């Protein structure tokens, strides 16, 4: 959005492939960020050694292995950036 206050920050992060827009070529800066989207941002922004290791598959019962953000969610968990909720849920579509 031309003239939007956050445009320089968004463009800088987009140039580094930390954030991306939507498939319809919009960015939607005022839209809340869901937990799966935030995990994807963390995945793109950081590369560090894991603090914990997944033993197998998904640690969260509401994140199927073929879910679009599963690799980023697993990495955010292993690096210690994010954790789930009681009962083994990640709640990927919940806003942060």
N, C-alpha and C positions, 0 to 999 in steps of 0.2 A: 504494500500500500504506500503510494507516494506520499511523503510528508509525515508518515507515522513515526512517532517518537522513538520506537524501538527498531526502526528499519536498519540503521547502521550495525546494530548488534546482531540482528537476525541475518543480515547479509554476511557478516564476518563468520558467524557459525555455519552458515550454509556453504561458504567457500571452503570450509574445513570438513565438510560432510558430517557435521555434528547434528544438525537439524535438517529436515527435508520438509517439503510441502506435501500436499495431498495429490492424489492422482488427477484431480481436475485442475492442477496448476495453481492452486490457491495455498495460502499459508495459514490464515485464520488466527492471527495473533491474540485475539481476545477469547478464544475458545479454551476452556479448561483442558489441562493435560491429564490423560489417564495414566494409570500405573504402568501399563504395557508400553505406552509411548515414552514415558520417562525412562524405563529400563532400556529402551532403544537408544535414547539420547546418551545415557551413561555408557552404553556399549560403544557408541561412536566416539565419545569424548575421552575415555580413559582406557589405559592398558596397564594393568598392574598384576602382580602375582596374586593368585587366589588365597583367601584366608581360610576357606573351607572347601571341601570337595563334595560334589554330588556322587553318591554311591552308584546310582543307576537311574536312568530315565528322568522324569520330572519329579521334583521335590513337592510340587503342588498338584493337588488332585483336580483343580480347575484350569490347568494349563496343559492341554494335550501336546504330545511330542511334535505334531505337525502344525501347531499354532504359529502364526507369522512371527510373533515376538518371543517364542520359546527360547531360542538361543540367547537373546539379549537378557531375558528374565533369569535364565540359569546363570549367566555370567555376572549379572548384578548381584545375585544371591552369593555366588562363590567369592566375589571380591568384597563382600561385606557391605555393599551399598544399600541393599534392600532386603527385607524379609517379609514373610507372609503373616497371616492371621492364624489364630487358634483354629484347629480343625484341619490344618493342612491346605488352606486356601491362600491364593495370591490376590484374588479379586482384580484381574487385569484391566477390567473396564471401569473401575472406580476412579474418580478424579482424585488428583493429589491435592 
